[in-house]
Amino acid sequence: MAGTILFTAANSSLAIPAIDHLLTKYPAYTAVLTVRNPATTDPNTQRLRATIAKHPAAKTFIHALDLADLSAVRTFADTIVDQISQGSLPPLASIVCNAYYWNLTGGMEMTVDGYEKSFQAIHIAHAALVLKLLAHFGPDGGRVVLFSSDAHWPGKNGLEKYPPKIPDDLELLAKPGPDPSPVDNFGRGFQRYAVAKLAVVMWMYALNRRLEKHPTLPPTLTAVAINPGNLADSRALRTNTPSMLAFMSRFVIQPLRPLLRYFMDPTMRTSAEAGVDVVELATGTASPGERGYFTLLKKDASAPQSLDESVQEGLWRETEKWTGMEGVLK
C-alpha cells in the first residue's frame, strides 16, 4: 500500500528529477516536499513546481523548512504528525534526507541553535526529523534514506585536503573550536562537510540496531545511507564554492563526464541518474528489506572508522541531546 514519501531539499539538482521519476513511476504515493524558500521568486522552487505540473493527478505538498533552525524542524514534524493522525496524509513510507549545506569560501558558521551549520543541516536536523516521525510509518514499514558521500572515507574524494575524523570529544562535532591557522576556508569547509557525512553513516548503523529490536515499529522499517555518486551537474559545485570550482564544473566536469566516469571515477554521473536510484531505494523497489551503506544501488562497505560500534553509540547519545529527543528510540 502506497503512503507518504517526504523529501528534504526537494528543489535540489537531485531531488527534482527524483520527484519526476516518483510521480511518473509510482503515482500512488503522496509526496511531501520541503524547501528552504517556497516563494515564487525562487528559481529552483519554480523548477520543482513546473515538474509537479507535468503530473496533474499527483498528490504533492510543498512546505517551507529551514534545517538550520531546530524549532522549525520540530514544528514541521508536528504538522506532519497531525496530518497523518487526522487522515489528511497517508502514513509515511519513506523519509529522504537529501538536504545538505557547505561553505567552501567562508569561515565556519553557527546556527541559531548554536551548532556548526553544515553538521546541523546534514545530520542533526535530519536526525530530529526522523526521530519525530518514526512512529508514523505505516504497518508495512518503509525506509529512511540518509545521504552520505565518498567524502566520508578519507582519501576518496578529490576535493579533500584534510581527512574527516570523529574527535574523541563528540561535542566538538556540533560545536567545534576555531579553525587552525593559517585560514583555509576551502579545506576546512570541505572537511566539515565530510565529517557530517561520516556522522550520518555512523548514526545510520545505530538507528538500524534500534529498529531491528524495537517492539512496536514494523520489522520492515529500515535505514540506508547512500553515496549517490559524484554528480557532475549538481548546483552544489556552484554554491558557496570558489569561482574556479564553479568554472571547472560547468566547462570541464560536465562536458567530460563520460570520460571521467570511464577513466577516473565510476560514480561520476548526472543528478537525474542519482535521483532515479534514490526513489528506487525509497520505495523499497531496490534492495527490499536491506539496511546499511550503499554506493549507488550497490550494497557496499563504508569507511573503516565508521564501523566502530562504541563511537556509533556515543554519537547516538550525543545526537539525542543535540536534538532534544532523549529516549525516543531505545
Salt bridges, closest charged atoms under 4 A:
ASP20 OD2 - LYS54 NZ 3.33
ASP20 OD1 - HIS55 NE2 2.70
ASP78 OD1 - LYS132 NZ 2.81
GLU116 OE2 - ARG192 NE 3.80
GLU171 OE2 - LYS175 NZ 3.92
ASP179 OD1 - ARG192 NH1 2.84
ASP184 OD2 - LYS161 NZ 2.81
GLU212 OE2 - ARG291 NE 3.74
GLU273 OE2 - ARG261 NH1 3.30
ASP277 OD2 - ARG269 NH1 2.72
GLU280 OE2 - HIS21 NE2 2.78
GLU280 OE1 - LYS25 NZ 3.49
GLU290 OE1 - LYS299 NZ 3.13
GLU309 OE2 - ARG209 NE 3.88
GLU313 OE2 - ARG209 NH2 2.69
GLU313 OE1 - ARG210 NH2 2.57
GLU318 OE2 - LYS321 NZ 3.41
